[in-house]
Amino acid sequence: MTETLPIDAVRFVKELYPRLREDDAAIERYRAALDLLPPIVVAKDGVLVDGFHRWQAHRKEGRTEIAAENLGDLTDVEIIRESIRRNASHGQQLAAKDKQRLAGQLWPTLDKATRVAELAELLSVSERTVRDWTKDARKAESDAQRAQAWDMWLNCLTQQAIADEIGADQTTISEWLGKMAGLPESLEPPESRQHFDVWSFQSAAGESSYFGKMPPQIVENLLWFYTQPGDIVVDPFAGGGTTIDVAKAMGRRVWASDRKPATPTLPIHEHDITNGWPDSAPNKANLVLLDPPYWQQAKGRYSDDPEDMGNKTLEDFYADWDAIAKICVERTDRIAYIISPTQLEDGTVIDHATDMLAPFINEGWAVERRIIVPYNTQQATGQQVTWARENKRLLKLYRDLVVLSR
């Protein structure tokens, strides 16, 4: 449908137009023959589809209106393709550099099976030219697919599930993963590598709004000493996702869950490990990392839910722990847990790390290593320090990291 539009109602959207630069000579030619020119073409809210030089000629001649064919409510991709098609059939033809740019721009938006032929027809060039022009786009797409496959594999998806998602065959996925599994960075020790059984770090890496976030250096060292690249790590107390970030950076596969995932930006599954091993988790793990709430120290910090381990009585807290231990020992040959002793107001200390050994010992497991991890910051107030001095008491300033195996 042809209509008359105010010149100022025509909207030029650079990202939706196929040309990099206008042709001044063409505009000048059109100025001399305005009344003989065909209508320009627009879509939806006056977005220019075809006729840039005609539109500019009208503007320079001081015209306030222009005849236009309105194609209606097209999508952005449809606008680009229609603009290319029309520019290829009449008027000021697209330059080769414009066509090359458009080939790369449209490449990811077209059906993989037909896009070479479709671009060749759309741009009026040979398929060989299309392949030459899209070399960088094809490499970028391949690199992105490989990165996506690697990330999905680290998220513990099967090769077939990855192939189905990406649209490649399983053999290709296997080849990609085989090449990426030996990346040098996944084999290098972390900068925070420790040499003694007291793991003290200069500072935590960054700040976190998530209460109880475990310093990433703890996970780095734990994975360095007790796993290999490609091993599966399961973290049922994922919290803010530290284990996910560290494990992936070190080339370990990771499956993480939490009763109430703290962020939607990470693959943290919603699951309460006290209810059993999740169906969607890997059947077997090389390491299960347990970072439960530190009992009363976490009371009300994660939630007000009475089922939260941090909000339970000590008896119920240990009952949950016993259930977790029985669940996890069936799914791995190595477990690590981290916990801090609880210091009550009267100075009494509850040594959780020792108490929490019991269910593993009962299952025939043994302590492989017990590591002391001091806090990076002072965990007591000045008043508490004064109290400790006056009453000859010690204040706790560390966490226990216990590594167990069959």
C-alpha positions in Angstrom: 0.0 0.0 0.0 1.4 3.4 -1.1 0.9 6.4 1.1 2.3 9.9 1.6 4.5 10.3 4.6 6.0 13.4 6.2 9.7 13.4 5.4 10.5 13.6 9.2 8.3 10.5 9.8 10.8 8.3 8.0 13.2 6.7 10.5 16.6 5.7 9.5 18.0 2.9 11.7 21.6 2.4 10.8 21.7 -1.2 12.2 18.8 -2.2 9.9 20.1 -0.7 6.7 22.5 -2.5 4.4 24.8 0.3 3.4 27.9 1.6 5.2 28.0 4.9 3.4 25.7 6.9 1.1 26.5 7.7 -2.5 26.5 11.5 -2.9 26.5 11.3 -6.7 23.3 9.1 -6.7 21.6 11.6 -4.4 22.4 14.5 -6.8 21.1 12.5 -9.8 17.8 11.8 -8.0 17.4 15.5 -7.0 16.9 16.3 -10.7 14.2 13.7 -11.2 12.2 13.5 -7.9 8.8 13.2 -9.6 9.9 10.2 -11.6 11.3 8.2 -8.7 9.4 5.2 -7.3 8.2 5.3 -3.7 10.5 4.5 -0.9 9.8 1.5 1.2 9.2 1.6 5.0 8.0 -0.9 7.7 6.3 -0.7 11.1 6.8 2.8 12.6 8.3 4.4 9.5 11.6 2.5 9.5 13.3 2.9 6.2 13.7 -0.4 4.3 14.6 0.8 0.8 15.2 4.2 -0.8 17.7 6.0 1.3 19.1 8.0 -1.6 15.6 9.0 -2.8 14.7 10.0 0.7 17.8 12.2 1.0 17.2 13.7 -2.4 13.7 14.8 -1.2 15.2 16.3 1.9 17.8 18.3 0.1 15.2 19.6 -2.3 13.2 20.9 0.7 10.3 18.5 0.1 8.2 17.9 3.2 6.4 14.7 2.0 7.4 11.6 0.2 5.5 8.7 -1.4 6.1 5.4 0.5 5.2 1.8 0.4 4.5 0.5 3.9 5.3 -3.2 4.4 3.7 -3.3 7.9 5.0 -4.8 11.1 8.2 -6.7 10.0 10.8 -8.0 12.4 14.3 -6.5 12.4 15.7 -9.5 10.5 12.9 -9.3 8.0 13.6 -5.6 7.4 17.3 -6.3 6.8 16.6 -9.1 4.4 14.0 -7.2 2.5 16.3 -4.2 2.3 19.1 -6.3 0.8 16.7 -8.0 -1.7 15.4 -4.7 -3.0 18.8 -3.1 -3.2 20.1 -6.0 -5.2 17.3 -5.7 -7.8 17.1 -2.0 -8.6 18.4 1.4 -7.7 21.8 2.1 -6.3 23.4 -1.4 -6.0 25.1 -2.5 -2.8 28.9 -2.3 -2.8 30.9 -5.5 -2.4 32.0 -4.4 1.1 28.4 -3.9 2.1 27.5 -7.3 0.9 30.4 -8.9 2.7 29.5 -7.1 6.0 25.9 -8.2 5.6 26.9 -11.8 4.9 28.6 -11.9 8.3 25.8 -10.1 10.0 23.0 -12.4 8.7 25.0 -15.7 9.0 24.0 -16.6 12.6 20.3 -15.7 11.9 19.8 -18.2 9.0 19.1 -21.9 8.9 22.4 -23.8 9.1 21.4 -26.2 6.3 20.5 -23.6 3.7 22.3 -20.4 4.7 25.1 -20.5 2.2 22.7 -20.9 -0.8 20.3 -18.4 0.7 22.9 -15.7 1.1 24.3 -16.4 -2.3 20.9 -15.8 -3.8 20.1 -12.8 -1.6 23.4 -11.0 -2.3 23.6 -12.1 -5.9 27.1 -13.7 -5.4 28.5 -17.2 -5.7 28.4 -19.7 -2.8 32.2 -19.7 -2.8 32.2 -16.0 -2.2 29.7 -16.4 0.6 32.1 -19.0 2.2 35.0 -16.6 1.8 33.1 -13.7 3.3 31.8 -15.7 6.3 35.1 -17.3 7.2 35.4 -15.2 10.3 31.7 -15.5 11.2 32.0 -19.3 10.8 35.1 -19.5 13.0 33.5 -17.2 15.7 30.4 -19.4 15.6 32.5 -22.6 15.9 34.5 -21.1 18.8 31.3 -20.1 20.5 29.8 -23.6 20.1 33.0 -25.2 21.4 32.9 -22.9 24.4 29.2 -23.7 25.0 29.9 -27.5 24.7 32.8 -27.2 27.2 30.7 -25.2 29.7 27.8 -27.7 29.4 30.2 -30.6 29.9 31.6 -28.9 33.0 27.9 -28.6 34.2 27.8 -32.5 34.0 25.6 -32.8 30.9 26.2 -35.9 28.8 27.8 -35.6 25.4 24.5 -36.6 23.7 22.6 -33.9 25.7 25.2 -31.4 24.6 25.0 -32.5 21.0 21.2 -32.2 21.0 21.3 -28.7 22.5 24.0 -27.4 20.1 22.8 -29.2 17.0 26.0 -31.1 16.4 26.6 -34.9 16.3 27.9 -36.7 19.4 31.2 -37.6 17.6 32.0 -34.0 17.0 31.2 -33.1 20.6 33.5 -35.9 21.8 36.3 -34.6 19.6 35.9 -31.1 20.9 35.9 -32.1 24.5 38.9 -34.4 24.0 40.9 -31.5 22.7 39.8 -29.1 25.4 40.1 -31.5 28.4 43.9 -31.1 28.4 44.0 -27.3 28.4 47.2 -26.3 30.2 45.4 -23.9 32.6 43.4 -26.7 34.1 46.6 -28.6 34.9 48.4 -25.7 36.6 48.4 -25.3 40.4 46.4 -22.3 41.7 48.3 -19.2 42.8 47.0 -19.7 46.3 48.5 -23.2 46.5 49.3 -24.2 50.1 52.2 -26.4 51.4 51.1 -27.0 55.0 48.0 -28.2 56.8 47.1 -24.7 57.9 45.7 -22.9 55.0 46.1 -19.2 55.6 45.3 -16.7 52.8 46.3 -13.1 52.6 42.8 -11.9 51.7 39.5 -13.2 50.3 39.1 -12.7 46.5 36.5 -10.1 46.3 33.5 -9.2 48.4 30.2 -11.1 48.5 26.7 -10.2 49.7 26.1 -13.9 50.4 26.5 -14.8 54.0 28.8 -17.7 54.7 30.6 -17.5 51.3 33.6 -19.8 51.4 36.8 -18.2 50.2 37.6 -19.5 46.7 41.2 -20.3 47.7 39.9 -23.1 49.9 38.1 -24.7 47.0 41.1 -24.1 44.7 43.5 -26.0 47.1 41.0 -28.7 47.9 40.4 -29.4 44.2 44.1 -29.2 43.4 45.1 -31.8 46.0 42.2 -34.2 45.8 40.8 -34.1 42.2 42.0 -34.2 38.6 40.8 -32.2 35.6 37.6 -33.9 34.3 36.7 -35.2 37.8 33.1 -34.7 39.0 32.6 -32.5 42.1 29.2 -32.4 43.8 28.4 -29.5 46.1 24.9 -29.8 47.8 25.4 -26.6 49.8 26.3 -24.4 46.9 25.3 -21.1 48.5 26.6 -18.3 46.3 28.3 -20.6 43.8 32.0 -20.4 44.7 32.5 -24.1 44.0 31.0 -23.7 40.5 33.3 -20.9 39.5 36.4 -22.4 40.9 35.8 -25.9 39.6 35.1 -24.8 36.0 38.1 -22.5 36.0 40.2 -25.6 37.0 38.6 -27.9 34.4 36.6 -29.9 36.9 33.0 -30.9 36.2 30.6 -29.7 38.9 27.0 -30.3 39.9 25.7 -28.0 42.6 22.5 -27.6 44.5 21.0 -25.8 47.5 17.8 -25.7 49.4 17.3 -22.1 48.3 19.7 -21.2 45.5 21.1 -17.7 46.0 21.4 -16.6 42.4 19.6 -17.5 39.1 22.7 -16.7 37.1 24.5 -20.0 38.0 23.4 -23.6 37.5 22.5 -24.2 41.1 19.7 -26.8 41.3 17.1 -26.5 44.0 17.3 -29.5 46.2 17.5 -30.4 49.9 20.3 -33.0 50.3 18.7 -34.3 53.5 15.9 -35.7 51.3 18.3 -37.9 49.3 20.7 -37.9 46.4 19.0 -35.8 43.6 17.9 -37.7 40.5 19.4 -35.1 38.2 22.9 -35.3 39.8 25.6 -37.6 38.4 25.3 -41.0 39.8 28.9 -41.0 41.1 31.2 -38.1 42.1 34.9 -38.1 42.6 34.5 -35.6 45.4 31.5 -34.4 47.5 32.1 -31.1 49.1 29.9 -30.3 52.1 29.7 -26.8 53.4 26.7 -26.9 55.7 25.4 -24.0 57.9 27.7 -23.6 60.9 24.8 -24.3 63.3 23.9 -21.4 65.6 26.4 -19.1 63.9 24.1 -19.2 60.9 20.8 -19.0 62.8 18.4 -16.8 60.8 21.1 -15.8 58.4 20.1 -17.9 55.4 16.3 -18.0 56.1 13.7 -18.2 58.8 12.7 -21.6 57.7 12.7 -24.0 60.7 13.9 -26.8 58.3 17.1 -24.8 57.7 19.9 -26.7 59.4 21.2 -23.4 60.9 17.8 -22.9 62.7 17.6 -26.3 64.3 18.5 -27.7 67.7 21.9 -29.2 67.9 20.3 -32.7 68.2 18.3 -32.1 65.0 21.3 -30.5 63.2 23.4 -33.7 63.9 20.4 -35.9 62.8 20.4 -34.1 59.5 24.1 -34.5 59.2 23.9 -38.3 59.9 21.3 -38.6 57.1 23.5 -36.6 54.7 26.6 -38.7 55.5 24.7 -41.9 54.8 23.4 -40.5 51.5 26.8 -39.3 50.3 29.0 -42.2 51.2 27.1 -44.3 48.6 27.9 -41.8 45.8 31.6 -41.1 46.2 34.9 -42.4 47.5 36.0 -39.1 49.0 34.2 -36.4 51.0 35.3 -33.1 52.4 33.4 -31.0 54.8 34.2 -27.6 56.3 32.8 -26.4 59.6 33.7 -24.0 62.4 33.4 -24.8 66.1 30.6 -23.0 67.9 31.6 -20.9 70.9 28.8 -20.4 73.3 28.3 -17.3 75.5 29.8 -19.0 78.5 33.0 -19.8 76.5 32.1 -23.5 76.0 33.2 -24.7 72.6 31.3 -27.3 70.6 33.8 -29.1 68.3 31.6 -29.8 65.4 34.4 -31.2 63.2 35.0 -34.0 65.6 31.3 -34.7 66.4 30.5 -34.8 62.6 33.1 -37.6 62.0 30.9 -40.2 63.7 28.6 -41.2 60.9 31.5 -41.6 58.5 33.5 -43.7 61.0 30.4 -45.9 61.4 30.4 -46.5 57.7 34.1 -47.5 57.7 35.5 -44.3 56.4 38.7 -42.7 57.7 40.2 -39.2 58.0 42.6 -38.6 55.2 43.5 -35.1 56.3 42.3 -32.5 58.8 43.2 -28.9 57.8 42.9 -25.8 59.8 41.6 -22.8 57.9 41.9 -19.5 59.8 39.4 -16.7 59.1 40.9 -13.8 57.2 39.3 -11.3 59.6 38.9 -11.0 63.3 35.8 -12.9 64.4 35.4 -11.4 67.9 34.5 -8.0 69.2 36.8 -6.0 71.5 34.4 -6.8 74.4 34.7 -10.5 73.7 38.5 -10.3 73.6 38.5 -8.5 77.0 36.2 -11.2 78.4 38.5 -13.9 77.2 41.5 -12.3 78.8 39.7 -11.7 82.1 38.3 -15.3 82.2 41.4 -17.1 80.8 39.5 -18.3 77.8 40.4 -18.8 74.1 38.3 -17.5 71.3 37.9 -19.5 68.1 39.4 -18.1 64.9 39.4 -20.9 62.4 37.5 -23.5 60.4 38.1 -27.2 60.2 38.4 -28.7 56.7 38.1 -32.5 57.0 38.9 -34.8 54.1 37.7 -38.4 54.4 37.9 -41.5 52.2 37.0 -45.1 52.2 
